[in-house]
């Protein structure tokens, strides 16, 4: 024995400047009632992108979560709608896709057309981020956002 | 007091501080280890196999001291082993083996806890 196999490298953390190559944003994404038009990054946390929802035969979801309470490191839970970790499930249904962690639903995306989709259920609280919403509004910490519109630019939220 | 953004055209991202709630990723629920089980685990392998190890050391040590006599035998000389020496090695080896087997298969607290944990993570 001369050599040991190196441990399998964890998928790199997705940041604002290192989005996955296969990610193609929707022309229009309704994100808990808020309309995002030509928005590439919905939200970031110190440039780390916790969630991406992109185009595909079924909506393509990337999900990352902090691995410590300080938020200095993140880990991939879902890559291109494929679970990267035991306990994380991605389920397709008749009109979209759900992500479940330990049986709890964190996200539901409904594909509307090739160009548009809607996130009508979101709860990132179980994975460390005070972000949740549904088809009535979006709550981020102590802020509520409903029926706003964002076109292009830096996205909907900058988290800190 | 909650701030609200409703029906607005947002030209730049809304900045929100303190969004981390301290929860971290552990999709698999943690195994609940109570202190009693922890103490059982800390106890290490059963006392019986510990004693078997001790005895094995003694028997092997004793057997090594008999090597000069074994060498004579290997050179074709007459056996210089006494009956007592042979009995000691055989009996010591036998008892050691017995203790190992009993220690291995006799259920003990540590094994019971380990089995419970293995079963939990195998699910």
Interface residues (C-beta under 8 A of the other chain):
Chain A: X43 X45 X65 X66 X67 X68 X69 X70 X71 X75 X77 X85 X86 X87 X88 X101 X102 X125 X126 X127 X128 X129 X130 X131 X140 X141 X142 X143 X144 X145 X146 X147 X148 X149 X150 X151 X153 X154 X155 X156 X157 X158 X159 X160
Chain B: X1 X2 X3 X4 X5 X6 X7 X8 X9 X10 X11 X12 X13 X14 X15 X16 X17 X18 X19 X20 X21 X22 X23 X24 X25 X26 X27 X28 X29
